[in-house]
């Protein structure tokens, strides 16, 4: 039976029944090629810029990809039982891709990870091994030594076997046995970055991964024939999901290493140019778009045509107005459409994507009243007072076949969560809940946390003309279970806005403030002294403020003061260092008070890199707070 791509891109909903598993669809695609009904073509290409500034790409076609994946899978079937876990620790190249999908073909569960060459993240990898207890680590010759040394130094029972994939011959593919996968079987475990807790794995089924990539492609207006460009680490959910575009479309994915982009952002920008008239898409976190605008613009006289770029997903971290404006202003003269960049929203629990604007929906940045925001209301400031407002970027709406509602969660008299909530009107801030076929099936080895996160009941909805539980005339199933995202948000002017993580709320004097909003304000007040993603805002108990805080800020907190106090930690910008601390403190304190209505209790300027981060460079505010309270930050002021 041949697999039909085009029907997936028609209509208002997706027929998820045909989305079974990557290996099953790959077998159908290869059968079509071998029967002469379709041509083989490169589905993944790798550009090794770190070895050659003008590289010839290495490529995997359908035939070479499935042969290689089956060969590795056959070796795994010799060593593993069905459902055993296999961790992928490799360099970012084509071997990583075949290594990631090999467990799918073998009937095991893949775990995308990274090489343990960064000592600061060894604890993260050790936590994964302890939690998942894998049978095998797949690696390559380049990093195998580092993997072996890492495994010697960690305390893990039943240490996994290490296999370098170069030692597996393609001829092994002949001994591969079809595992006859169920679409709801776990395909891989997507571990969280660990920004707010120990790494936790979302269980992603074969069907959920395929559904989510179609949802993303449909929502941002991609056609079946397209090309993706990716530099994000493959183990990251925003990168990983695009690998699933190959079986459900005629997409090819061009890949480079993260360092290739960071060293020379113009490599990514130039790769966005169409080769044969095909549409092009890509994605990245907010900082990457700012970096590309600052350092990726072509030199005078160089040509650049971005007119075929149809979607650039900006996600994984808060989207800022400055980045959107800077990127668009830089590249619109080269043909970039004004709404090519799409502020998006997602998480591991939704496989990857959860919301994005459709093609005809322009980027909408609302200037919101910070005082109203602290009271749970999403209200724009009056015309002429935009400088007082907090920038909030709309992320469109939920993806195809998916529902997203804003909820008031319910608790008992002991403040224990009851597992249910009620939908609130547009303009009201609440927790974002999601229901759809792209959700993970729970967390690995965490049944109680899985139930609390994924099995929530929406007990009350708004009237039919106001509710977000009806889309395209179809109401969500009455027995649907809902995912608690842990994010706060609101619907406003037809778009979903993400106002912050519940765990990142800074609660002072009974009012809720979003850490990322305060951090954005500090960047603005610093006038170049601080860079985005180098600031941590959090609250501490008044008793836990450092004794030196009053000397530093001039604000004396009475000994009997109760409740939480606002603390901000900011890393120095080596290109524009703080010389007059009092002047900088005054600017920060004034703008924070003006925009958020909260007083700063302490402000610490620390060395570059002093703030703890996850492997994907997200700020670990809880760990930073602990370091502040123990006075162990490497501080300048």
C-alpha positions in Angstrom: 0.0 0.0 0.0 1.4 3.4 -1.0 1.5 6.3 1.4 -0.4 9.5 0.2 1.1 12.8 1.3 -1.2 15.3 -0.3 -4.4 14.5 1.8 -2.5 15.4 5.0 -2.3 19.0 3.7 -6.0 19.4 2.8 -9.1 20.3 4.8 -9.4 21.8 8.3 -8.4 18.7 10.2 -5.9 15.9 10.0 -6.7 12.2 9.5 -4.4 10.9 12.2 -5.3 7.3 11.6 -2.8 7.1 8.7 0.0 8.4 10.9 1.2 5.1 12.3 5.0 5.2 12.8 8.1 6.5 11.1 9.4 3.0 10.2 6.0 1.9 8.7 5.7 4.9 6.5 9.3 4.7 5.6 8.8 1.1 4.4 5.9 2.3 2.2 8.0 5.2 0.8 10.9 2.8 0.0 8.5 0.3 -1.6 7.2 3.1 -3.9 10.8 3.9 -4.9 11.7 0.3 -5.6 8.6 -0.2 -7.6 9.5 2.8 -9.8 6.5 4.7 -8.6 8.6 7.5 -7.1 12.1 8.8 -7.2 14.6 8.6 -4.4 16.0 11.9 -3.2 18.0 13.3 -0.3 15.9 13.6 2.9 18.7 14.7 5.2 21.8 16.6 4.3 24.7 17.6 6.6 27.0 20.6 6.0 30.2 20.2 8.0 31.3 23.9 8.1 33.7 23.2 11.0 35.8 21.1 8.8 35.4 22.9 5.5 34.2 26.5 5.1 32.6 25.6 1.8 31.5 22.0 2.4 30.0 19.5 0.0 27.0 18.1 1.8 26.8 14.5 2.9 23.3 13.1 2.2 20.9 10.4 3.2 18.3 9.3 0.6 15.3 7.1 1.5 17.2 4.0 0.4 20.5 4.8 2.2 18.7 6.1 5.3 16.5 3.0 5.8 19.4 0.7 5.0 21.6 2.3 7.7 18.8 2.6 10.3 17.9 -1.1 9.8 21.5 -2.2 10.1 21.9 -0.4 13.5 18.5 -1.7 14.5 19.5 -5.3 13.7 22.5 -4.9 16.1 20.2 -3.5 18.8 17.8 -6.4 18.3 20.8 -8.7 19.2 21.4 -6.9 22.4 18.1 -5.5 23.6 14.5 -6.6 24.3 11.5 -4.8 22.9 11.0 -1.5 24.9 14.6 -1.3 26.2 16.0 2.2 26.2 18.8 3.4 23.9 20.5 6.7 24.5 22.0 8.6 21.6 25.2 10.5 22.5 26.8 11.6 19.2 28.1 14.6 17.3 25.5 16.5 15.3 25.7 14.8 11.9 23.9 12.1 9.8 25.0 9.3 12.2 23.0 11.0 14.9 19.8 10.9 12.7 20.2 7.2 11.8 21.2 6.4 15.4 18.1 8.2 16.7 15.7 6.3 14.4 17.4 2.9 14.7 15.7 2.1 18.0 12.3 2.9 16.3 13.1 0.2 13.7 14.4 -2.1 16.4 11.4 -1.9 18.7 13.3 0.0 21.5 12.8 3.4 22.9 15.2 6.1 21.8 16.5 8.8 24.1 18.1 11.8 22.3 21.0 13.2 24.3 24.4 14.8 23.6 28.1 14.1 24.0 29.4 14.4 27.6 32.2 16.8 26.6 30.8 19.7 28.6 31.5 18.8 32.3 28.9 21.3 33.6 26.2 19.1 32.2 27.5 15.7 33.3 25.0 15.7 36.1 22.1 16.1 33.6 23.3 13.1 31.6 23.8 11.0 34.8 20.3 11.9 35.9 19.0 10.6 32.5 20.9 7.3 32.8 19.7 6.8 36.4 16.1 7.5 35.5 15.8 5.6 32.2 18.3 2.7 32.9 19.2 2.3 29.2 20.6 -1.0 27.8 22.8 0.7 25.2 24.4 4.0 24.4 24.8 4.7 20.7 27.8 6.9 19.9 30.4 7.6 17.2 34.1 7.3 17.0 34.6 11.1 17.5 33.1 11.1 21.0 33.3 7.4 22.0 36.3 8.1 24.3 34.5 10.9 26.1 31.4 8.6 26.5 33.5 5.8 28.0 35.3 8.2 30.4 31.9 9.7 31.4 30.5 6.2 32.1 33.4 5.3 34.3 32.8 8.3 36.5 29.1 8.1 37.1 27.3 6.0 39.7 24.7 4.1 37.7 23.6 0.5 38.3 23.7 -1.8 35.3 25.8 0.5 33.1 24.8 0.4 29.5 26.8 -1.1 26.7 28.6 1.5 24.4 28.3 1.0 20.6 30.1 3.2 18.1 27.9 3.0 15.0 30.8 3.1 12.5 31.5 -0.5 13.5 28.1 -1.7 12.2 28.2 -2.7 8.5 25.2 -2.0 6.2 25.0 -5.7 5.5 23.5 -6.1 9.0 20.3 -4.7 7.6 19.5 -8.1 6.0 19.0 -9.6 9.5 16.6 -6.9 10.7 13.2 -8.1 11.9 10.1 -5.9 11.7 9.0 -5.2 15.3 5.4 -4.5 14.1 5.0 -1.3 16.1 1.7 -0.1 17.5 1.2 3.7 16.8 0.7 4.3 20.5 4.0 2.6 21.5 6.6 4.9 23.0 8.9 6.0 20.3 11.3 8.1 22.4 11.7 9.9 25.7 12.1 13.7 25.5 13.8 14.9 28.7 13.2 18.3 30.0 16.0 20.8 30.1 15.9 20.8 33.9 15.4 24.6 34.2 12.9 24.2 37.1 13.5 20.6 38.3 15.5 17.4 37.7 15.2 16.2 34.1 11.9 14.5 33.5 11.0 12.5 30.4 7.9 13.0 28.4 6.8 9.7 26.7 6.3 10.5 23.0 4.4 7.9 20.9 5.1 7.1 17.3 1.8 8.7 16.3 2.1 11.8 18.4 5.5 12.7 16.8 4.1 12.4 13.3 0.9 14.2 14.1 2.8 17.1 15.7 5.0 17.7 12.7 2.0 17.8 10.3 0.2 20.1 12.7 3.2 22.5 12.7 3.6 22.3 8.9 -0.1 22.9 8.3 -0.4 25.8 10.7 2.5 27.8 9.3 1.3 27.1 5.7 4.0 24.8 4.5 3.4 22.8 1.3 4.3 19.1 0.8 7.4 20.1 -1.2 9.6 22.1 1.0 13.1 22.3 2.6 14.0 22.9 6.2 17.3 24.3 7.6 18.4 23.4 11.1 21.3 24.3 13.3 19.6 23.7 16.7 21.1 20.7 18.7 19.2 17.6 17.5 18.4 16.4 21.0 16.2 19.6 21.5 12.5 19.0 20.8 12.4 22.1 18.5 15.0 20.4 16.3 14.0 16.8 16.7 10.4 17.3 15.5 11.5 18.4 12.0 13.2 15.1 11.4 9.7 13.6 11.3 8.8 15.8 8.3 10.4 13.4 5.9 7.9 10.6 5.9 4.8 12.8 5.9 5.9 15.1 3.1 8.5 15.6 0.4 10.6 17.6 2.7 14.4 17.6 2.8 16.2 18.9 5.9 19.6 20.6 5.8 21.6 20.4 9.0 24.7 22.1 10.4 26.3 22.1 13.9 25.2 24.7 16.4 28.8 26.0 16.5 28.7 26.6 12.8 25.8 29.0 13.2 27.2 30.7 16.3 30.6 31.3 14.7 29.1 32.7 11.5 25.3 33.3 11.6 25.4 34.2 7.8 25.7 30.4 7.1 22.2 29.9 8.4 20.9 33.0 6.7 22.4 32.0 3.3 21.0 28.5 3.7 17.5 30.0 3.8 17.7 30.9 0.1 15.6 28.6 -2.2 17.6 26.3 -4.4 15.1 25.1 -7.0 12.1 27.3 -6.2 11.1 25.3 -3.1 9.6 27.0 0.0 12.0 27.1 3.0 11.4 27.0 6.7 13.5 27.0 9.9 13.3 27.7 13.6 15.3 29.0 16.5 15.1 30.6 19.9 14.7 34.4 20.2 18.4 35.1 20.8 19.4 33.4 17.5 17.2 35.8 15.4 18.9 38.7 17.1 22.3 37.2 16.5 21.5 36.6 12.8 20.3 40.2 12.4 23.5 41.6 14.1 26.0 39.4 12.4 24.4 37.6 9.5 23.6 40.5 7.1 25.3 40.1 3.7 28.3 42.3 2.9 27.8 45.1 0.5 27.6 43.7 -3.0 26.6 40.2 -1.9 23.2 38.9 -3.0 20.6 37.4 -0.8 17.1 36.3 -1.7 14.8 35.3 1.2 11.5 35.6 -0.7 10.8 31.9 -0.5 11.1 31.7 3.3 7.5 30.9 4.4 8.0 30.2 8.1 10.6 30.9 10.8 9.4 29.5 14.1 10.6 31.7 17.0 10.2 29.7 20.2 11.8 27.8 23.1 12.2 31.0 25.0 10.3 34.3 25.4 9.9 36.2 22.1 10.9 39.9 22.4 9.7 42.8 20.4 13.2 44.1 19.9 14.3 40.9 18.2 11.2 40.8 16.0 11.7 44.4 14.9 15.5 44.1 14.4 15.3 40.8 12.4 12.5 42.1 10.1 14.1 45.4 9.5 17.4 43.7 8.7 16.1 41.2 6.2 13.0 42.7 4.7 15.2 44.5 2.0 16.2 41.0 0.9 12.7 39.8 0.2 11.8 38.4 3.7 8.0 38.6 4.2 6.9 40.8 7.1 5.2 37.9 8.9 7.7 35.1 8.0 8.8 35.0 11.6 6.2 33.2 13.7 6.3 33.5 17.5 5.5 30.0 18.6 4.7 28.1 21.7 5.3 24.5 22.7 6.9 22.1 25.1 8.0 18.4 25.4 4.6 17.5 26.8 3.0 18.5 23.5 5.8 16.7 21.7 7.2 20.0 20.4 4.7 22.6 19.1 1.4 23.7 20.6 0.5 27.1 19.0 1.6 29.3 16.2 0.1 32.0 14.0 -1.3 31.0 10.6 0.2 32.6 7.4 -2.3 35.4 7.2 -1.9 36.4 10.9 0.7 39.1 11.4 2.9 39.3 14.4 1.0 41.1 17.1 2.9 42.7 20.0 0.6 44.1 22.7 1.8 46.8 25.1 0.2 45.6 28.4 -0.3 47.4 31.7 2.0 45.8 34.2 -0.2 46.7 37.2 -3.2 45.1 35.5 -1.1 42.1 34.6 -0.2 41.6 38.3 -3.9 41.6 39.1 -4.6 38.8 36.5 -5.9 41.0 33.7 -4.5 41.4 30.2 -5.1 45.1 29.4 -3.3 47.3 26.8 -2.0 50.6 28.0 -3.7 53.8 26.6 -2.5 55.2 23.3 0.5 57.5 23.8 1.7 55.5 26.9 3.3 52.6 25.1 6.6 53.2 26.8 5.0 52.3 30.1 3.7 49.0 28.7 5.2 45.5 28.9 5.6 43.9 25.5 3.6 40.7 25.0 3.9 38.8 21.7 0.9 36.8 20.4 1.6 33.2 19.4 -1.5 32.8 17.2 -3.7 29.9 18.2 -3.6 26.1 18.8 -2.5 23.8 16.0 -4.8 21.7 13.9 -6.7 19.0 15.8 -5.8 20.7 19.1 -7.6 22.8 21.7 -6.1 25.3 24.1 -8.1 27.0 26.9 -7.3 29.4 29.7 -8.3 27.9 33.0 -8.8 28.9 36.7 -7.5 25.8 38.5 -9.4 24.6 41.6 -7.8 23.9 45.0 -9.3 22.7 48.3 -9.1 24.5 51.7 -5.6 23.0 52.2 -4.5 24.4 48.8 -4.2 20.9 47.4 -4.9 20.8 43.7 -8.2 19.0 42.8 -7.4 18.0 39.2 -10.0 20.2 37.6 -10.6 23.8 36.4 -13.0 26.1 34.7 -12.5 28.1 31.5 -12.1 31.9 32.0 -13.1 34.7 29.5 -10.7 36.3 27.0 -8.5 39.0 28.7 -8.3 37.1 31.9 -5.0 35.5 32.9 -5.1 31.8 33.9 -3.2 28.6 33.3 -3.0 27.3 29.8 -4.5 23.8 29.3 -4.2 21.8 26.0 -5.9 18.7 24.6 -5.0 17.0 21.3 -3.5 13.9 19.7 0.0 15.4 19.9 0.3 15.1 23.7 2.8 12.9 25.3 1.3 9.9 27.1 2.8 10.9 30.4 6.1 11.0 32.2 8.5 8.1 32.4 8.4 6.4 35.8 6.3 9.1 37.3 2.7 7.9 37.5 1.5 10.5 40.1 3.0 13.4 38.3 1.7 12.1 35.0 -1.8 12.0 36.4 -1.6 15.5 37.8 -0.2 17.0 34.6 -2.0 15.1 31.8 -5.3 13.9 33.3 -7.1 17.1 34.2 -10.8 17.7 33.9 -12.4 20.9 32.5 -15.6 21.1 34.5 -17.0 24.3 33.2 -16.7 26.0 29.8 -17.9 29.4 28.4 -20.9 29.8 26.2 -20.6 28.4 22.7 -19.9 31.8 21.1 -17.1 32.5 23.6 -15.5 29.2 24.4 -12.2 27.9 22.9 -13.4 24.3 23.2 -15.0 24.6 19.7 -13.0 24.9 16.6 -14.2 24.7 13.0 -17.6 23.8 14.4 -16.3 20.8 16.2 -16.4 20.7 20.0 -13.7 18.9 22.0 -14.8 15.5 23.3 -16.6 15.8 26.5 -14.4 13.1 28.1 -11.2 14.8 26.9 -8.3 14.9 29.4 -6.3 18.1 29.5 -2.6 18.9 29.9 -1.7 21.4 32.6 1.1 23.3 30.9 2.3 25.1 34.0 2.2 28.3 31.9 0.1 31.4 32.5 -1.6 33.1 29.5 -4.6 34.8 28.1 -6.6 35.1 24.9 -6.7 38.6 23.6 -7.8 39.9 20.2 -8.1 36.4 18.9 -4.5 35.3 19.8 -3.0 33.4 22.6 -0.4 35.2 24.8 2.0 33.5 27.1 2.6 35.7 30.1 5.0 33.4 32.0 5.6 30.1 33.8 3.6 29.4 37.0 6.9 28.4 38.6 8.6 31.6 37.4 6.0 33.9 39.1 7.6 36.4 41.5 5.0 37.0 44.2 5.5 40.2 46.2 2.9 41.7 48.4 0.3 39.3 47.1 0.7 40.4 43.5 2.0 38.1 40.7 4.9 39.3 38.6 6.4 37.3 35.7 10.2 36.9 36.0 10.8 37.2 32.2 8.9 40.5 32.2 11.1 41.9 34.9 14.2 40.6 33.2 13.2 42.4 30.0 12.7 45.6 31.9 16.2 45.3 33.4 17.7 44.9 30.0 15.9 48.0 28.8 16.9 50.0 31.9 20.6 48.9 31.5 20.8 50.6 28.1 23.3 48.0 26.8 24.9 47.1 30.1 23.0 43.8 30.2 22.1 41.3 27.4 19.0 39.2 27.0 19.2 35.8 28.7 21.8 37.0 31.2 19.4 38.1 34.0 17.5 36.1 36.7 14.7 37.7 38.6 13.2 35.8 41.6 11.8 36.4 45.0 13.3 35.4 48.4 11.9 35.5 51.9 12.8 38.7 53.6 14.8 36.8 56.2 17.0 35.3 53.4 18.1 38.6 51.9 21.9 39.0 52.1 23.1 41.3 54.9 25.0 43.3 52.3 21.7 44.0 50.3 20.9 47.2 52.3 24.4 48.5 51.8 24.2 47.8 48.1 20.8 49.2 47.4 20.3 51.7 50.2 17.0 50.1 51.0 16.6 48.9 54.6 14.2 46.0 55.2 12.9 45.9 58.8 13.9 42.8 60.7 10.3 41.8 61.3 9.3 42.0 57.6 7.4 39.0 56.4 6.8 37.8 52.9 8.8 37.7 49.7 11.2 40.3 48.3 12.3 40.9 44.7 16.0 40.1 43.8 17.6 40.6 40.4 20.9 39.0 39.4 22.5 40.3 36.1 25.7 39.1 34.4 28.1 41.7 33.1 28.3 42.5 29.4 32.0 42.4 28.6 31.5 44.7 25.7 29.8 47.4 27.8 30.6 46.9 31.5 28.9 48.6 34.5 31.2 51.3 35.7 28.9 53.3 37.9 26.8 50.8 39.9 24.8 53.5 41.7 23.7 55.0 38.3 22.8 51.6 36.9 21.0 50.6 40.0 19.0 53.8 40.0 17.9 53.3 36.4 16.9 49.6 37.0 15.1 50.3 40.2 13.1 53.2 38.7 12.0 51.4 35.6 11.1 48.2 37.5 9.0 50.3 39.9 7.4 52.2 37.1 6.4 49.3 34.9 5.7 46.6 37.5 4.8 48.5 40.7 7.3 46.6 42.8 10.4 47.6 44.8 13.8 46.0 44.2 15.2 44.6 47.4 18.6 43.6 46.0 20.5 43.9 42.8 23.7 41.9 42.1 25.9 42.2 39.1 27.9 39.0 38.6 30.6 37.6 36.2 29.7 36.5 32.8 28.4 32.8 33.0 27.8 32.9 36.7 24.1 32.4 36.4 23.3 28.6 36.3 21.8 27.4 33.0 20.5 24.2 31.5 22.2 22.4 28.5 19.9 24.4 26.2 20.9 27.7 27.9 17.7 28.4 29.8 18.1 30.3 33.1 17.8 28.1 36.2 16.2 30.6 38.5 15.7 28.3 41.4 19.4 27.3 41.4 20.3 30.9 41.0 18.2 31.8 44.0 19.9 29.1 46.1 23.3 30.5 45.0 22.2 34.0 46.0 21.0 32.9 49.4 24.3 31.1 50.0 26.2 34.1 48.7 28.1 31.8 46.3 27.6 33.8 43.1 30.8 35.3 41.5 29.8 38.9 42.0 31.2 42.2 40.8 28.7 44.3 42.9 
